[in-house]
Amino acid sequence: MADKKTNTVKIKLVKSLIGTPEAQRKVVRALGITKRNQVVEHNESATIMGMVRKVSHLVEIVK
C-alpha cells in the first residue's frame, strides 16, 4: 500500500487569553493549547485551519 504523507501544521499561542471572549478561549483550548508559547502539531485540514483563522490574532503558524 502506498504511504500517504499527511501535511501537518504547527500552531503556537503568542498572545495571552486574558480579556478575550469565551468563544475564542474555547477554540484555543480545542486546538490543545493550554499555555502561552506552547506549540502543538495538527494534521492540516479545513476544520483546523478554520479554527486557526478564528483566533489568528492570538496564534501563529510555526514552520
N, C-alpha and C positions, 0 to 999 in steps of 0.2 A: 504494500500500500504506500502511496505517496505521502510524504511528510509535509503537511501544510504549515508554513511558518505564519504564526499569528503576530500581527503588529501590536506592540504594547506601547503604552504611553505612561510616562512618569509625571505625577502631579504633586506639586509642593505648595503648602499653605504658607503664604508670605505675609499676610496681614492678619491681625487679631480678629476674633469673632465678637469682641466686646462692642456693643452698640449696634450689631447687625440684627435684622429681623429674624424671628424664629424660623421662618421658612428657609432662609439661607443657611442657618445653623444646621438644620436637618439635612440639607443637601450635602454640606461638607461632611457631616457625620456619616451619611450614607456612602460617601466615597471612601470611608475608612480612615479619615484623617481626624486625629484627636488633639494634636499639639501643633503649635506654630513651628515652621521649618521642617516639619515631618514630610517625608517623601513616600508616596505609595505608588504601586505599579498596577495598572489595569490593562486588560485587552482593549484595544481601540474599537469601540462600537458606537453606534448612533446614540444609544442611551447614555453612555459615559460622557461622550462629547457634549451632549445636551446639558448634562449636569454641570460640566466644566463651564459651559457658556453662561449658565445662570449665575455662577459665582466667579466670573472671570476677573473681577476686580479684587478678589481675595486670593486667588491661586495663580500659579504659573506652570507652564509645561516645561519640564526639565529634559534636556537632551541626553 
